[in-house]
Amino acid sequence: MKIGVLTVSDRCARREMKDENILTIREIFSNIGDIVAYDVVPDDKNMISKKIVEFCDKLKVDLVLTAGGTGFAPRDTTPEATRDVIEKEVPGIPEIMRVATFFSKTKNSILSRAIAGIRGKTLVINLPGNPNGVRENLEVIMDILPVGISLLEGNPHTHTRISGDGFIEKP
C-alpha cells in the first residue's frame, strides 16, 4: 500500500511545532504500507486541495491520510478542501471513527467534521490533528483499509472478510 500523509497545521508549517502525527502514522503502517509522500501545509483550503490532488493524480498513492484541520476553528478547512477534490464520499469511514471513539475514548469525537472519499483509485481520509486522535481513529479502521484499497484496484468484491490478524480472506 502506497501512502501519502498530509499534515495540516499553521504552527507546524511555520515550524513552531514539531509534527508528531507522522511518527504515529509511520509506526502504525510500518508492516502494511510505505509512506511515499509526506508534506506539511498551513490551514489553507487551496493548498490542502492541491496537495491531495498531487498525491492522488501525480504520485498515484493508494491512500491519502490528512491529519488536522477537522475541527471548529475558523481556519479548519480540511473537510471542505477534501470534498472539493474527491469524486465520491465514503461516509461510513468517518462515521464509524466518530462513533467508536465516542464510546471508547472521548465524547469530543462527535465534534469532528472529518470526511473520507475517493479520487480516482485513491482513498482519502481526514484524521484529527493530534497523535492520540490519529492512533485512536486508525485503530478503528485499520482492518477495513486493505479491503477498500483492493476494491479500488479493481479486484472483485466477493464477500471479502478480514481475518483476526488483519489479512484479507476470500471465500
SEPA-711060 format. One record per residue: z, x, y of N, C-alpha, C, O, CB in turn. Coordinates in Angstrom, 3 decimals. Glycine has a CB too. Example, Ala and Ser with C-alpha at 12.3 -4.5 7.8 and 13.67 -1.06 7.14 Angstrom:
BEGIN
[[7.800 13.190 -5.690] [7.800 12.300 -4.500] [7.800 13.200 -3.300] [8.465 14.236 -3.319] [9.046 11.308 -4.473]]
[[7.080 12.850 -2.250] [7.140 13.670 -1.060] [7.870 12.900 0.030] [8.039 13.409 1.138] [5.725 14.084 -0.598]]
! end
This chain:
BEGIN
[[0.000 0.848 -1.170] [0.000 0.000 0.000] [0.000 0.896 1.236] [0.884 1.736 1.402] [1.222 -0.966 -0.004]]
[[-0.993 0.712 2.100] [-1.070 1.458 3.361] [-0.402 0.619 4.450] [-0.735 -0.548 4.652] [-2.564 1.796 3.741]]
[[0.546 1.246 5.143] [1.380 0.519 6.094] [1.253 1.113 7.489] [1.232 2.332 7.663] [2.843 0.534 5.644]]
[[1.169 0.235 8.475] [1.244 0.621 9.870] [2.524 0.052 10.461] [2.838 -1.120 10.251] [-0.001 0.131 10.656]]
[[3.259 0.865 11.191] [4.517 0.439 11.803] [4.399 0.577 13.308] [4.017 1.625 13.829] [5.719 1.268 11.264]]
[[4.734 -0.499 13.991] [4.685 -0.521 15.452] [6.048 -0.936 15.983] [6.464 -2.081 15.808] [3.573 -1.484 15.965]]
[[6.735 -0.018 16.623] [7.998 -0.341 17.270] [7.698 -0.766 18.702] [6.983 -0.085 19.437] [8.986 0.872 17.233]]
[[8.261 -1.903 19.076] [8.050 -2.465 20.407] [9.384 -2.403 21.151] [10.313 -3.155 20.856] [7.500 -3.942 20.332]]
[[9.455 -1.494 22.115] [10.699 -1.302 22.852] [10.418 -0.530 24.134] [9.848 0.561 24.106] [11.746 -0.560 21.987]]
[[10.821 -1.107 25.249] [10.687 -0.396 26.523] [11.485 0.903 26.499] [10.983 1.948 26.911] [11.154 -1.285 27.691]]
[[12.725 0.843 26.018] [13.590 2.022 26.019] [13.080 3.116 25.089] [13.127 4.295 25.438] [14.998 1.632 25.620]]
[[12.597 2.743 23.922] [12.046 3.763 23.008] [10.770 4.359 23.580] [10.539 5.563 23.470] [11.766 3.158 21.613]]
[[9.943 3.522 24.189] [8.691 4.014 24.772] [8.953 4.992 25.916] [8.186 5.934 26.117] [7.842 2.841 25.273]]
[[10.036 4.772 26.668] [10.413 5.688 27.758] [11.238 6.868 27.242] [11.652 7.721 28.027] [11.205 4.933 28.837]]
[[11.476 6.922 25.943] [12.262 7.974 25.288] [13.715 8.013 25.751] [14.353 9.066 25.758] [11.623 9.318 25.540]]
[[14.221 6.847 26.135] [15.632 6.722 26.489] [16.479 6.444 25.256] [17.700 6.595 25.280] [15.828 5.613 27.525]]
[[15.814 6.036 24.175] [16.491 5.686 22.943] [15.613 6.108 21.773] [14.390 5.975 21.825] [16.811 4.168 22.889]]
[[16.239 6.614 20.724] [15.509 7.009 19.525] [15.168 5.760 18.703] [15.973 4.834 18.605] [16.340 8.019 18.678]]
[[13.980 5.748 18.122] [13.579 4.641 17.263] [14.170 4.847 15.872] [13.709 5.701 15.114] [12.032 4.522 17.194]]
[[15.181 4.070 15.547] [15.822 4.143 14.230] [15.107 3.241 13.219] [15.284 3.408 12.012] [17.307 3.746 14.334]]
[[14.311 2.296 13.696] [13.629 1.351 12.798] [12.683 2.056 11.833] [12.601 1.690 10.660] [12.854 0.321 13.609]]
[[11.976 3.056 12.321] [11.009 3.747 11.469] [11.714 4.437 10.301] [11.167 4.494 9.200] [10.206 4.775 12.290]]
[[12.904 4.954 10.526] [13.646 5.604 9.443] [14.004 4.593 8.357] [13.894 4.883 7.166] [14.924 6.276 9.988]]
[[14.427 3.420 8.774] [14.776 2.360 7.826] [13.544 1.915 7.040] [13.612 1.745 5.823] [15.401 1.157 8.564]]
[[12.434 1.729 7.721] [11.206 1.279 7.056] [10.702 2.349 6.102] [10.278 2.030 4.991] [10.117 0.934 8.091]]
[[10.741 3.609 6.511] [10.318 4.707 5.615] [11.146 4.717 4.335] [10.610 4.875 3.239] [10.444 6.072 6.329]]
[[12.446 4.547 4.484] [13.331 4.532 3.319] [12.991 3.372 2.383] [12.881 3.559 1.171] [14.795 4.436 3.766]]
[[12.830 2.196 2.939] [12.590 1.004 2.121] [11.256 1.086 1.383] [11.159 0.648 0.236] [12.624 -0.250 2.993]]
[[10.242 1.631 2.015] [8.911 1.665 1.417] [8.599 2.988 0.714] [7.465 3.198 0.285] [7.876 1.405 2.477]]
[[9.567 3.868 0.592] [9.298 5.210 0.060] [8.661 5.213 -1.325] [7.891 6.120 -1.638] [10.571 5.991 0.010]]
[[8.955 4.243 -2.144] [8.421 4.223 -3.508] [7.246 3.282 -3.712] [6.641 3.273 -4.784] [9.499 3.851 -4.453]]
[[6.912 2.485 -2.695] [5.850 1.498 -2.924] [4.735 1.517 -1.892] [3.807 0.714 -1.981] [6.439 0.140 -2.958]]
[[4.803 2.405 -0.925] [3.761 2.434 0.079] [3.788 3.694 0.910] [4.745 4.467 0.878] [3.878 1.248 0.966]]
[[2.708 3.884 1.659] [2.592 5.037 2.545] [2.441 4.554 3.974] [1.569 3.741 4.278] [1.398 5.934 2.143]]
[[3.294 5.059 4.844] [3.146 4.760 6.262] [2.068 5.687 6.797] [2.288 6.888 6.953] [4.505 4.933 7.046]]
[[0.905 5.123 7.077] [-0.243 5.912 7.517] [-0.446 5.832 9.031] [-1.239 6.585 9.597] [-1.502 5.442 6.801]]
[[0.274 4.920 9.681] [0.170 4.787 11.129] [1.530 4.383 11.677] [2.236 3.557 11.098] [-0.924 3.748 11.526]]
[[1.878 4.987 12.807] [3.143 4.674 13.462] [2.983 4.908 14.948] [2.402 5.905 15.376] [4.308 5.526 12.888]]
[[3.506 3.976 15.730] [3.481 4.163 17.172] [4.622 3.371 17.792] [5.184 2.466 17.176] [2.118 3.730 17.768]]
[[4.944 3.733 19.016] [5.938 3.026 19.816] [5.248 2.606 21.099] [4.614 3.420 21.771] [7.208 3.916 20.105]]
[[5.375 1.325 21.435] [4.804 0.819 22.682] [5.881 0.048 23.432] [6.831 -0.446 22.826] [3.557 -0.083 22.411]]
[[5.731 -0.056 24.764] [6.678 -0.872 25.517] [6.420 -2.363 25.248] [5.425 -2.739 24.628] [6.573 -0.566 27.034]]
[[7.326 -3.177 25.723] [7.186 -4.631 25.585] [6.075 -5.124 26.510] [6.337 -5.758 27.532] [8.532 -5.355 25.907]]
[[4.863 -4.831 26.144] [3.682 -5.217 26.917] [2.717 -5.924 25.972] [2.201 -5.320 25.031] [3.002 -3.969 27.598]]
[[2.481 -7.198 26.229] [1.699 -8.033 25.317] [0.335 -7.440 24.982] [-0.056 -7.427 23.815] [1.514 -9.398 25.914]]
[[-0.383 -6.958 25.964] [-1.717 -6.405 25.723] [-1.669 -5.127 24.886] [-2.504 -4.925 24.004] [-2.411 -6.126 27.048]]
[[-0.693 -4.271 25.166] [-0.567 -3.028 24.390] [-0.216 -3.326 22.933] [-0.721 -2.678 22.016] [0.504 -2.110 25.012]]
[[0.648 -4.304 22.735] [1.032 -4.687 21.373] [-0.192 -5.205 20.623] [-0.467 -4.773 19.503] [2.156 -5.764 21.394]]
[[-0.918 -6.124 21.235] [-2.109 -6.695 20.591] [-3.129 -5.620 20.250] [-3.666 -5.599 19.142] [-2.751 -7.747 21.494]]
[[-3.398 -4.731 21.194] [-4.388 -3.670 20.956] [-3.988 -2.770 19.795] [-4.835 -2.372 18.996] [-4.575 -2.829 22.216]]
[[-2.706 -2.450 19.700] [-2.247 -1.569 18.629] [-2.329 -2.271 17.273] [-2.696 -1.643 16.280] [-0.807 -1.102 18.899]]
[[-1.999 -3.544 17.217] [-2.135 -4.297 15.962] [-3.594 -4.320 15.527] [-3.895 -4.094 14.355] [-1.596 -5.745 16.123]]
[[-4.499 -4.590 16.456] [-5.932 -4.606 16.142] [-6.385 -3.240 15.635] [-7.135 -3.162 14.661] [-6.756 -5.012 17.382]]
[[-5.945 -2.174 16.275] [-6.299 -0.815 15.834] [-5.830 -0.565 14.402] [-6.596 -0.075 13.572] [-5.685 0.239 16.780]]
[[-4.584 -0.899 14.115] [-4.055 -0.693 12.766] [-4.860 -1.482 11.730] [-5.166 -0.972 10.652] [-2.574 -1.102 12.705]]
[[-5.199 -2.728 12.065] [-5.911 -3.609 11.120] [-7.383 -3.234 10.971] [-7.875 -3.053 9.857] [-5.802 -5.061 11.575]]
[[-8.077 -3.120 12.096] [-9.542 -3.001 12.071] [-10.032 -1.564 11.923] [-10.993 -1.310 11.197] [-10.119 -3.591 13.330]]
[[-9.393 -0.639 12.591] [-9.840 0.754 12.549] [-9.222 1.509 11.378] [-9.924 2.195 10.635] [-9.495 1.458 13.858]]
[[-7.913 1.382 11.216] [-7.212 2.132 10.178] [-7.174 1.397 8.839] [-6.858 1.994 7.810] [-5.804 2.432 10.629]]
[[-7.493 0.114 8.854] [-7.585 -0.694 7.618] [-6.300 -0.646 6.779] [-6.355 -0.503 5.558] [-8.762 -0.208 6.767]]
[[-5.148 -0.766 7.445] [-3.896 -0.802 6.698] [-3.777 -2.141 5.972] [-4.408 -3.126 6.355] [-2.683 -0.575 7.641]]
[[-2.965 -2.162 4.928] [-2.722 -3.392 4.175] [-1.641 -4.243 4.832] [-1.653 -5.470 4.731] [-2.323 -3.062 2.739]]
[[-0.711 -3.576 5.503] [0.455 -4.241 6.067] [0.787 -3.627 7.421] [0.870 -2.406 7.550] [1.664 -4.141 5.110]]
[[0.976 -4.477 8.430] [1.481 -4.035 9.726] [2.865 -4.650 9.897] [3.037 -5.864 9.787] [0.510 -4.446 10.906]]
[[3.840 -3.803 10.166] [5.187 -4.252 10.483] [5.469 -3.921 11.928] [5.391 -2.760 12.330] [6.239 -3.605 9.547]]
[[5.798 -4.936 12.718] [6.247 -4.681 14.079] [7.760 -4.816 14.078] [8.313 -5.642 13.351] [5.577 -5.664 15.112]]
[[8.423 -4.015 14.882] [9.877 -4.076 14.993] [10.233 -4.184 16.466] [10.016 -3.252 17.240] [10.555 -2.827 14.338]]
[[10.781 -5.333 16.845] [11.213 -5.544 18.221] [10.386 -6.569 18.959] [9.272 -6.912 18.562] [11.174 -4.262 18.964]]
[[10.965 -7.050 20.046] [10.259 -7.972 20.929] [10.171 -9.404 20.440] [9.285 -10.150 20.860] [8.906 -7.475 21.153]]
[[11.089 -9.801 19.548] [11.017 -11.148 18.975] [12.116 -12.075 19.482] [12.275 -13.188 18.981] [11.088 -11.066 17.474]]
[[12.861 -11.622 20.460] [13.994 -12.409 20.948] [13.650 -13.281 22.140] [12.508 -13.707 22.318] [15.122 -11.500 21.313]]
[[14.664 -13.535 22.952] [14.542 -14.456 24.083] [14.362 -13.755 25.428] [14.145 -14.423 26.439] [15.754 -15.335 24.144]]
[[14.447 -12.443 25.462] [14.335 -11.729 26.737] [12.964 -11.982 27.361] [11.988 -12.194 26.642] [14.565 -10.209 26.537]]
[[12.885 -11.962 28.674] [11.605 -12.243 29.336] [10.453 -11.362 28.870] [9.313 -11.824 28.817] [11.764 -12.086 30.810]]
[[10.725 -10.102 28.529] [9.642 -9.201 28.109] [9.384 -9.219 26.604] [8.506 -8.499 26.129] [9.962 -7.792 28.538]]
[[10.123 -10.019 25.848] [9.901 -10.133 24.403] [8.645 -10.967 24.142] [8.681 -12.196 24.198] [11.138 -10.771 23.700]]
[[7.540 -10.282 23.857] [6.257 -10.980 23.675] [5.541 -10.601 22.384] [4.350 -10.874 22.237] [5.350 -10.690 24.844]]
[[6.248 -9.978 21.451] [5.596 -9.577 20.203] [4.995 -10.766 19.441] [3.866 -10.650 18.964] [6.594 -8.852 19.314]]
[[5.689 -11.899 19.303] [5.062 -13.018 18.593] [3.783 -13.521 19.283] [2.802 -13.855 18.618] [6.055 -14.162 18.467]]
[[3.806 -13.569 20.591] [2.618 -14.024 21.319] [1.464 -13.036 21.171] [0.314 -13.438 20.998] [2.947 -14.224 22.802]]
[[1.778 -11.738 21.239] [0.755 -10.702 21.061] [0.176 -10.763 19.657] [-1.029 -10.598 19.469] [1.341 -9.305 21.333]]
[[1.019 -10.996 18.690] [0.564 -11.106 17.298] [-0.309 -12.344 17.123] [-1.387 -12.267 16.532] [1.771 -11.161 16.329]]
[[0.143 -13.463 17.625] [-0.606 -14.720 17.500] [-2.002 -14.594 18.121] [-2.958 -15.194 17.630] [0.168 -15.875 18.170]]
[[-2.112 -13.824 19.187] [-3.411 -13.644 19.859] [-4.438 -12.942 18.973] [-5.639 -13.120 19.177] [-3.224 -12.849 21.144]]
[[-3.996 -12.145 17.992] [-4.947 -11.331 17.228] [-5.040 -11.679 15.741] [-5.926 -11.177 15.049] [-4.576 -9.898 17.360]]
[[-4.149 -12.522 15.244] [-4.261 -12.899 13.832] [-5.239 -14.057 13.685] [-5.501 -14.792 14.637] [-2.877 -13.282 13.248]]
[[-5.771 -14.206 12.485] [-6.720 -15.278 12.192] [-6.041 -16.465 11.522] [-6.470 -17.608 11.683] [-7.843 -14.758 11.307]]
[[-4.982 -16.188 10.771] [-4.233 -17.242 10.082] [-2.754 -16.912 10.175] [-2.368 -15.747 10.073] [-4.683 -17.384 8.588]]
[[-1.923 -17.932 10.368] [-0.482 -17.720 10.323] [0.013 -17.868 8.890] [-0.566 -18.601 8.089] [0.250 -18.710 11.257]]
[[1.080 -17.167 8.588] [1.761 -17.271 7.299] [3.213 -17.640 7.622] [4.091 -16.778 7.614] [1.660 -15.912 6.450]]
[[3.460 -18.917 7.905] [4.784 -19.317 8.393] [5.914 -19.152 7.392] [7.070 -19.018 7.794] [4.739 -20.727 8.819]]
[[5.612 -19.158 6.103] [6.672 -19.057 5.108] [7.452 -17.763 5.174] [8.644 -17.744 4.863] [6.098 -19.206 3.755]]
[[6.798 -16.673 5.575] [7.487 -15.379 5.614] [8.603 -15.371 6.658] [9.750 -15.100 6.300] [6.488 -14.254 5.909]]
[[8.321 -15.654 7.927] [9.437 -15.643 8.885] [10.440 -16.775 8.652] [11.622 -16.640 8.969] [8.898 -15.736 10.297]]
[[9.960 -17.892 8.095] [10.884 -18.992 7.807] [11.940 -18.550 6.802] [13.133 -18.771 7.015] [10.119 -20.220 7.271]]
[[11.506 -17.924 5.700] [12.475 -17.517 4.677] [13.349 -16.372 5.179] [14.518 -16.284 4.804] [11.751 -17.100 3.385]]
[[12.805 -15.496 6.018] [13.635 -14.422 6.577] [14.752 -15.016 7.430] [15.902 -14.590 7.332] [12.775 -13.442 7.421]]
[[14.417 -15.997 8.264] [15.427 -16.613 9.124] [16.478 -17.353 8.307] [17.676 -17.202 8.547] [14.769 -17.570 10.113]]
[[16.031 -18.152 7.346] [16.967 -18.953 6.553] [17.868 -18.059 5.708] [19.087 -18.230 5.707] [16.203 -19.935 5.651]]
[[17.281 -17.118 4.997] [18.077 -16.258 4.106] [19.106 -15.448 4.887] [20.262 -15.352 4.475] [17.160 -15.312 3.318]]
[[18.695 -14.869 6.005] [19.646 -14.054 6.761] [20.656 -14.920 7.508] [21.762 -14.463 7.797] [18.904 -13.154 7.745]]
[[20.293 -16.161 7.825] [21.235 -17.104 8.441] [22.429 -17.316 7.522] [23.576 -17.288 7.967] [20.543 -18.458 8.749]]
[[22.155 -17.529 6.236] [23.225 -17.817 5.291] [23.942 -16.571 4.792] [25.117 -16.639 4.431] [22.675 -18.569 4.127]]
[[23.250 -15.434 4.767] [23.875 -14.243 4.182] [24.362 -13.218 5.206] [25.257 -12.430 4.896] [22.906 -13.583 3.261]]
[[23.801 -13.205 6.413] [24.122 -12.124 7.355] [24.606 -12.618 8.713] [25.727 -12.311 9.119] [22.916 -11.255 7.554]]
[[23.771 -13.381 9.421] [24.122 -13.769 10.787] [23.474 -15.090 11.180] [22.301 -15.335 10.897] [23.708 -12.680 11.767]]
[[24.241 -15.912 11.820] [23.718 -17.192 12.322] [22.672 -16.961 13.418] [21.838 -17.830 13.672] [24.871 -18.072 12.865]]
[[22.717 -15.794 14.064] [21.773 -15.482 15.141] [20.331 -15.375 14.661] [19.407 -15.384 15.474] [22.170 -14.195 15.809]]
[[20.128 -15.274 13.353] [18.763 -15.114 12.840] [17.856 -16.271 13.235] [16.643 -16.096 13.349] [18.786 -14.983 11.330]]
[[18.433 -17.450 13.444] [17.572 -18.589 13.806] [17.070 -18.492 15.239] [16.241 -19.299 15.661] [18.326 -19.901 13.619]]
[[17.558 -17.522 15.984] [17.061 -17.296 17.340] [15.834 -16.385 17.353] [15.247 -16.155 18.410] [18.158 -16.695 18.205]]
[[15.447 -15.873 16.200] [14.257 -15.026 16.114] [12.997 -15.866 16.288] [12.895 -16.968 15.749] [14.219 -14.275 14.768]]
[[12.047 -15.338 17.039] [10.755 -16.006 17.233] [9.654 -15.306 16.436] [8.469 -15.536 16.676] [10.386 -16.039 18.730]]
[[10.043 -14.459 15.495] [9.088 -13.682 14.696] [8.066 -14.585 14.013] [8.368 -15.711 13.619] [9.827 -12.849 13.645]]
[[6.840 -14.056 13.885] [5.799 -14.742 13.134] [5.192 -13.758 12.142] [5.476 -12.561 12.182] [4.709 -15.327 14.084]]
[[4.358 -14.277 11.259] [3.589 -13.441 10.338] [2.205 -14.058 10.236] [2.037 -15.264 10.418] [4.280 -13.330 8.918]]
[[1.218 -13.224 9.946] [-0.138 -13.741 9.838] [-1.079 -12.739 9.208] [-0.691 -11.647 8.794] [-0.652 -14.139 11.192]]
[[-2.328 -13.152 9.155] [-3.375 -12.352 8.525] [-4.457 -12.051 9.544] [-4.894 -12.925 10.292] [-3.971 -13.079 7.296]]
[[-4.876 -10.806 9.557] [-6.053 -10.388 10.320] [-6.936 -9.629 9.338] [-6.570 -8.550 8.870] [-5.668 -9.494 11.589]]
[[-8.085 -10.189 9.032] [-8.959 -9.577 8.044] [-8.263 -9.534 6.705] [-7.914 -10.569 6.137] [-9.379 -8.170 8.476]]
[[-8.059 -8.311 6.197] [-7.359 -8.130 4.921] [-5.988 -7.508 5.118] [-5.450 -6.859 4.220] [-8.187 -7.263 3.982]]
[[-5.430 -7.713 6.302] [-4.138 -7.128 6.641] [-3.107 -8.208 6.893] [-3.372 -9.184 7.594] [-4.260 -6.226 7.863]]
[[-1.934 -8.027 6.319] [-0.792 -8.891 6.567] [0.014 -8.286 7.707] [0.338 -7.099 7.675] [0.082 -9.067 5.283]]
[[0.338 -9.088 8.711] [1.091 -8.642 9.884] [2.404 -9.418 9.929] [2.411 -10.648 9.876] [0.266 -8.847 11.207]]
[[3.514 -8.687 10.027] [4.839 -9.313 10.020] [5.670 -8.763 11.167] [5.788 -7.549 11.332] [5.559 -9.076 8.668]]
[[6.247 -9.664 11.960] [7.182 -9.279 13.016] [8.589 -9.186 12.430] [9.019 -10.054 11.671] [7.140 -10.296 14.196]]
[[9.292 -8.124 12.795] [10.678 -7.910 12.385] [11.556 -7.757 13.621] [11.043 -7.513 14.713] [10.800 -6.664 11.469]]
[[12.870 -7.896 13.466] [13.776 -7.677 14.599] [13.715 -6.230 15.082] [13.119 -5.371 14.433] [15.217 -8.040 14.210]]
[[14.330 -5.979 16.216] [14.273 -4.654 16.814] [15.463 -3.772 16.550] [15.733 -2.865 17.338] [14.107 -4.784 18.244]]
[[16.187 -4.000 15.471] [17.286 -3.096 15.141] [17.259 -2.794 13.647] [16.834 -3.634 12.854] [18.653 -3.706 15.554]]
[[17.708 -1.609 13.258] [17.606 -1.185 11.857] [18.270 -2.131 10.857] [17.726 -2.369 9.778] [18.209 0.168 11.710]]
[[19.441 -2.674 11.205] [20.100 -3.605 10.288] [19.261 -4.855 10.087] [19.100 -5.324 8.960] [21.488 -3.984 10.811]]
[[18.729 -5.393 11.165] [17.877 -6.577 11.071] [16.597 -6.293 10.301] [16.138 -7.130 9.524] [17.538 -7.090 12.458]]
[[16.020 -5.117 10.515] [14.816 -4.719 9.773] [15.131 -4.704 8.282] [14.398 -5.292 7.487] [14.301 -3.319 10.242]]
[[16.206 -4.043 7.902] [16.588 -3.931 6.489] [16.866 -5.310 5.876] [16.357 -5.638 4.805] [17.831 -3.030 6.342]]
[[17.673 -6.103 6.567] [18.050 -7.412 6.034] [16.838 -8.319 5.842] [16.754 -9.033 4.843] [19.054 -8.085 6.958]]
[[15.906 -8.298 6.778] [14.720 -9.147 6.664] [13.769 -8.643 5.592] [13.218 -9.438 4.831] [13.997 -9.224 7.998]]
[[13.570 -7.338 5.522] [12.686 -6.789 4.487] [13.245 -7.028 3.092] [12.481 -7.269 2.157] [12.474 -5.291 4.708]]
[[14.559 -6.967 2.936] [15.153 -7.240 1.624] [14.783 -8.637 1.125] [14.626 -8.851 -0.077] [16.679 -7.096 1.691]]
[[14.646 -9.572 2.043] [14.314 -10.951 1.679] [12.883 -11.063 1.161] [12.620 -11.845 0.248] [14.507 -11.877 2.881]]
[[11.955 -10.293 1.730] [10.523 -10.496 1.421] [9.890 -9.396 0.586] [8.725 -9.520 0.208] [9.756 -10.623 2.689]]
[[10.613 -8.325 0.284] [10.004 -7.186 -0.409] [9.319 -7.560 -1.710] [8.247 -7.039 -2.017] [11.043 -6.150 -0.686]]
[[9.916 -8.447 -2.470] [9.350 -8.793 -3.769] [8.016 -9.527 -3.670] [7.203 -9.454 -4.592] [10.325 -9.636 -4.533]]
[[7.786 -10.222 -2.584] [6.557 -11.015 -2.467] [5.432 -10.247 -1.774] [4.272 -10.646 -1.875] [6.840 -12.301 -1.707]]
[[5.743 -9.164 -1.078] [4.709 -8.419 -0.359] [3.576 -7.935 -1.263] [2.414 -8.071 -0.880] [5.330 -7.238 0.340]]
[[3.854 -7.379 -2.440] [2.741 -6.948 -3.301] [1.819 -8.101 -3.709] [0.614 -7.906 -3.869] [3.287 -6.278 -4.550]]
[[2.382 -9.295 -3.877] [1.555 -10.455 -4.230] [0.622 -10.798 -3.075] [-0.576 -11.001 -3.277] [2.441 -11.677 -4.588]]
[[1.170 -10.861 -1.870] [0.347 -11.164 -0.702] [-0.748 -10.140 -0.480] [-1.891 -10.500 -0.201] [1.207 -11.251 0.526]]
[[-0.409 -8.875 -0.601] [-1.402 -7.806 -0.431] [-2.472 -7.914 -1.506] [-3.659 -7.757 -1.218] [-0.728 -6.412 -0.482]]
[[-2.068 -8.177 -2.730] [-3.021 -8.321 -3.830] [-4.002 -9.464 -3.568] [-5.200 -9.328 -3.815] [-2.278 -8.559 -5.150]]
[[-3.496 -10.571 -3.076] [-4.367 -11.710 -2.758] [-5.340 -11.365 -1.630] [-6.508 -11.751 -1.679] [-3.524 -12.936 -2.366]]
[[-4.868 -10.647 -0.625] [-5.742 -10.248 0.480] [-6.814 -9.267 0.029] [-7.887 -9.195 0.628] [-4.921 -9.632 1.603]]
[[-6.530 -8.517 -1.019] [-7.526 -7.589 -1.567] [-8.585 -8.314 -2.387] [-9.546 -7.704 -2.855] [-6.845 -6.531 -2.428]]
[[-8.401 -9.623 -2.557] [-9.397 -10.407 -3.283] [-9.078 -10.643 -4.732] [-9.887 -11.227 -5.454] [-10.696 -9.749 -3.195]]
[[-7.921 -10.206 -5.180] [-7.528 -10.460 -6.563] [-7.209 -11.936 -6.733] [-6.644 -12.556 -5.833] [-6.312 -9.588 -6.967]]
[[-7.565 -12.500 -7.872] [-7.337 -13.942 -8.074] [-5.857 -14.274 -8.165] [-5.041 -13.476 -8.626] [-8.046 -14.420 -9.338]]
[[-5.544 -15.460 -7.718] [-4.180 -15.969 -7.832] [-4.061 -16.659 -9.179] [-4.612 -17.742 -9.379] [-3.822 -16.948 -6.655]]
[[-3.360 -16.048 -10.081] [-3.208 -16.612 -11.420] [-1.728 -16.816 -11.708] [-1.185 -16.278 -12.673] [-3.857 -15.693 -12.495]]
[[-1.101 -17.588 -10.867] [0.329 -17.846 -11.014] [1.095 -16.526 -11.144] [1.936 -16.349 -12.025] [0.594 -18.748 -12.242]]
[[0.770 -15.617 -10.237] [1.386 -14.298 -10.223] [2.889 -14.440 -9.990] [3.331 -15.241 -9.167] [0.744 -13.401 -9.137]]
[[3.649 -13.663 -10.718] [5.101 -13.656 -10.567] [5.554 -12.224 -10.300] [4.843 -11.258 -10.579] [5.807 -14.240 -11.835]]
[[6.729 -12.127 -9.765] [7.330 -10.817 -9.543] [8.429 -10.626 -10.584] [9.302 -11.480 -10.735] [7.896 -10.683 -8.082]]
[[8.384 -9.521 -11.288] [9.427 -9.224 -12.266] [10.695 -8.797 -11.554] [10.699 -8.582 -10.342] [8.966 -8.129 -13.247]]
[[11.761 -8.679 -12.308] [13.042 -8.287 -11.733] [13.030 -6.920 -11.096] [13.842 -6.640 -10.214] [14.089 -8.323 -12.774]]
[[12.107 -6.048 -11.534] [12.053 -4.716 -10.949] [11.016 -4.596 -9.841] [10.709 -3.492 -9.393] [11.763 -3.706 -12.015]]
[[10.468 -5.744 -9.389] [9.578 -5.758 -8.242] [8.112 -5.539 -8.551] [7.312 -5.394 -7.627] [10.008 -4.743 -7.298]]
[[7.732 -5.510 -9.816] [6.339 -5.316 -10.163] [5.650 -6.646 -10.393] [6.284 -7.618 -10.803] [6.216 -4.439 -11.393]]
[[4.357 -6.689 -10.132] [3.586 -7.911 -10.316] [3.369 -8.144 -11.815] [2.918 -7.258 -12.540] [2.224 -7.829 -9.561]]
[[3.702 -9.358 -12.255] [3.428 -9.754 -13.643] [2.311 -10.774 -13.621] [2.329 -11.700 -12.810] [4.708 -10.335 -14.349]]
[[1.351 -10.617 -14.493] [0.274 -11.585 -14.596] [0.322 -12.209 -15.975] [0.558 -11.517 -16.965] [-1.104 -10.929 -14.327]]
[[0.095 -13.529 -16.047] [0.155 -14.201 -17.343] [-0.904 -13.710 -18.306] [-0.976 -14.186 -19.439] [0.013 -15.681 -17.160]]
! end
